[in-house]
């Protein structure tokens, strides 16, 4: 079948799915609008202060808006977070102390957290360097949470449990909100003092509630992913219980400063506007993920998730089977990106990653994955991980070229 005909077939088959996604977008947008209305967001909140950032009305109001959307006691939305990894790391360093134990319950964490924990690298400033122990509950053979193992995994020493919502660079199902609720309930039954921190990257606005609504103590993520709506230029967030959010911000700034410092550098309007756009942008990315899955499944490739499965994040994985196909796939995506389309992705080492990566990211914001991008580590079975997309029609155009390229 010609690629053009396959895409037409996919679009027709996915009409009911697309309609359901639009309904989900509407519910999430209602929640955002309610928070904006409840906190009387106005043009005065777009102004910024410089220097220390004391008494930044826009920043403080955005924190309250974000907390309400997340069903959290408090939130800190900051341009000073250089990435979702740093936001998560601040949560870890804010909670954990020497002699404590951290337990990852969804298998190996995302590559960029390995050096934070001390699993590789020279351990400079890692959790291991601070005598914080680490354990990992591996997934089952079919890539699911080991529920039986989890039921006895938490001890008196386990101060924090890390729950990675998204699949990251692993071939597994991302976690649903119901999964996260079940994990939190199991952890709290074993030790009510254990903090549950969710790596929420790629998951915001995919469902109608966030992990903090089902008992998670902290969630953290990046603003150049889902909640930035493709226009926020930098930053991250952490949300949850007020005392824990404050502890995390003390690691971002300093004890005694915490959440009260940090100039927003004229970024307030973009962060408010990005949050307003986020539900729609996430909806478009989810539509694109269904489209990718349908097309490559029909072509005989293994895909995760499958075409008609309800999405739990904005990542779509396609197992391509060879480094040549992975590189060709990313080249095609890059050539059909709005920015740097003339560049050719070349596998290279990236800070924080163990394997060489090939990345297609012709996005307006450097490194953004809320706009359409694709990347993958050069290791077997050579999986392309596609993320984001401002509108599914752009994804369709890029995927048509990718199919022809491989």
FENSUL-V743203 format. One record per backbone hydrogen bond with DSSP energy under -1.0 kcal/mol. NH is the residue of the N-H (numbers start at 0). CO is the residue of the C=O. If there is no record, write none. Layout:
BEGIN
nh=NH co=CO
nh=NH co=CO
END
This chain:
BEGIN
nh=5 co=1
nh=6 co=2
nh=7 co=3
nh=8 co=4
nh=9 co=5
nh=10 co=6
nh=11 co=7
nh=12 co=8
nh=13 co=9
nh=14 co=11
nh=17 co=13
nh=18 co=14
nh=19 co=15
nh=20 co=16
nh=21 co=17
nh=22 co=18
nh=23 co=19
nh=24 co=20
nh=25 co=21
nh=26 co=22
nh=27 co=23
nh=28 co=24
nh=29 co=25
nh=30 co=26
nh=31 co=27
nh=32 co=28
nh=33 co=29
nh=34 co=30
nh=35 co=31
nh=36 co=32
nh=37 co=33
nh=38 co=34
nh=39 co=36
nh=40 co=35
nh=44 co=41
nh=45 co=42
nh=52 co=49
nh=56 co=54
nh=59 co=55
nh=60 co=56
nh=61 co=57
nh=62 co=58
nh=63 co=59
nh=64 co=60
nh=65 co=61
nh=66 co=62
nh=67 co=63
nh=68 co=64
nh=69 co=65
nh=70 co=67
nh=71 co=66
nh=73 co=239
nh=75 co=237
nh=77 co=235
nh=86 co=82
nh=87 co=83
nh=88 co=84
nh=89 co=85
nh=90 co=86
nh=91 co=87
nh=92 co=88
nh=93 co=89
nh=94 co=90
nh=95 co=91
nh=98 co=130
nh=99 co=96
nh=100 co=156
nh=101 co=132
nh=102 co=159
nh=103 co=134
nh=104 co=161
nh=106 co=136
nh=112 co=109
nh=113 co=110
nh=116 co=112
nh=117 co=113
nh=118 co=113
nh=125 co=122
nh=126 co=115
nh=127 co=116
nh=130 co=127
nh=131 co=126
nh=132 co=99
nh=134 co=101
nh=136 co=103
nh=139 co=143
nh=142 co=139
nh=146 co=144
nh=149 co=145
nh=150 co=146
nh=151 co=148
nh=152 co=149
nh=158 co=100
nh=158 co=156
nh=159 co=100
nh=160 co=194
nh=161 co=102
nh=162 co=196
nh=164 co=198
nh=169 co=166
nh=171 co=169
nh=174 co=164
nh=179 co=175
nh=180 co=176
nh=181 co=177
nh=182 co=178
nh=183 co=179
nh=184 co=180
nh=185 co=181
nh=186 co=182
nh=187 co=183
nh=188 co=184
nh=189 co=185
nh=190 co=186
nh=193 co=190
nh=194 co=158
nh=196 co=160
nh=197 co=217
nh=198 co=162
nh=199 co=197
nh=199 co=219
nh=202 co=199
nh=205 co=202
nh=212 co=209
nh=213 co=210
nh=215 co=210
nh=216 co=195
nh=217 co=195
nh=218 co=238
nh=219 co=197
nh=220 co=236
nh=222 co=234
nh=227 co=224
nh=228 co=225
nh=230 co=227
nh=231 co=227
nh=235 co=77
nh=236 co=220
nh=237 co=75
nh=238 co=218
nh=239 co=73
nh=240 co=216
nh=244 co=240
nh=245 co=241
nh=246 co=242
nh=247 co=243
nh=248 co=244
nh=249 co=245
nh=251 co=247
nh=252 co=248
nh=256 co=253
nh=257 co=253
nh=259 co=256
nh=261 co=51
nh=266 co=263
nh=270 co=266
nh=271 co=267
nh=272 co=268
nh=273 co=269
nh=274 co=270
nh=275 co=271
nh=276 co=272
nh=277 co=273
nh=280 co=276
nh=281 co=277
nh=282 co=278
nh=283 co=279
nh=284 co=280
nh=285 co=281
nh=286 co=282
nh=287 co=283
nh=288 co=284
nh=289 co=285
nh=290 co=286
nh=291 co=287
nh=292 co=288
nh=293 co=289
nh=294 co=290
nh=295 co=291
nh=296 co=292
nh=297 co=293
nh=298 co=294
nh=299 co=296
nh=300 co=295
nh=303 co=316
nh=308 co=305
nh=313 co=201
nh=315 co=385
nh=316 co=303
nh=317 co=383
nh=318 co=301
nh=319 co=381
nh=320 co=380
nh=325 co=321
nh=326 co=322
nh=327 co=323
nh=328 co=324
nh=329 co=325
nh=330 co=326
nh=331 co=327
nh=332 co=328
nh=333 co=329
nh=334 co=330
nh=336 co=333
nh=338 co=361
nh=342 co=339
nh=347 co=356
nh=352 co=349
nh=356 co=347
nh=357 co=375
nh=359 co=373
nh=362 co=360
nh=367 co=364
nh=368 co=223
nh=372 co=386
nh=373 co=359
nh=374 co=384
nh=375 co=357
nh=377 co=355
nh=378 co=376
nh=381 co=378
nh=383 co=317
nh=384 co=374
nh=385 co=315
nh=386 co=372
nh=388 co=369
nh=393 co=390
nh=394 co=390
nh=395 co=391
nh=396 co=392
nh=397 co=393
nh=398 co=394
nh=399 co=395
nh=400 co=396
nh=401 co=397
nh=402 co=398
nh=403 co=399
nh=404 co=400
nh=405 co=401
END
